[in-house]
Amino acid sequence: MKADFYLDERAYQEMLDACNNLHFTEIVGGVVDFNLLYDDYWLQDSAVIENIKFAQGEWEVYLVFVHYKNPYRLIKRKITSCFCRSKAETFAYYMRRLAAKDQRGTLKVDKSLFQYNGN
Amino acid sequence: MVKTKQKIIKAAAELYNTYGVAPVRLQQIADLAGLSIGNLAYHFKNKEAITLAVFQNLASEVKDILKLFRQTPNLLDLDRQLSEWFSFQQQYAFYFSDHASWPDQELHHLRTQSFSRLVCQIQKRFDFHCKRGVIQSATARCNYQVVAETIGMTITLWSSYRRLQDKPVNDEKEFKKTVWNQFLPYFTPRGLTEYNESIQPLFTPVR
């Protein structure tokens, strides 16, 4: 016969402690939690550029989000990694189309806005 | 439809509660269940088997009551669990008071475990309400482990004690008052307010 599941005294106490702590850790959210909406608002007007690089035997797919008027405002996120370059390219293409505001890619970054000085 | 086995278990529990486990005979169980002795013997080979089934049933009921721990973050949560303990005591007082009739070592272990879990739950309730600021924090002089043990004893042995005194055992308010009274000295002013608002009205008669 299969023995009943048995929780020893210490484990039971820890379980009750965890149950108690839930009340203090799971608190109701406040207005401050909505700050991310304002903080990340600029991402709405960003050009998305795919970036593939080979690292540690895998093709890593990154997406770079650049604000189209102020290109110094950017973030780069790793999306996935593949063993095959063509697969990574396909991934990057579709992920870019998913992430970009305009799927046709008309939102572009002007190089001159970087004001890069070669001297 | 109630199965015959359940009928026998229910009848046995009722008799055990009235007379204790040892003095009850199979004939009495059969009579109360409305069966013949032969039919009783078909379902359970002897009294030990019936007792084992009764205690197994009770152990699972106790588990269900223990599961009610901390479903809401206020004092009413304990009050709800106390109601369950009270109705359990009313039906099966022998579960905690009858020490001689344990049919099985495993079940005996289950009972001691359920008592220690009850005490553990009370202690954790103290911890929780301390954090909420409803109960004073523990000091060297006030050790909540000992208080929890005392409250556990009250919860499990209240009806046996009342029977010893020839007092009525079916007064739920009296039972709850006895238990809550043991919490009272440890409440903070905020705790007292909460107690007066949520628990005290339960004891006053509705006009």
Interface residues (C-beta under 8 A of the other chain):
Chain A: E9 Y12 Q13 L16 D17 C19 N20 H23 F24
Chain B: F69 R70 P73 S116 R117 C120 Q121 K124 D127 F128 K131 R132
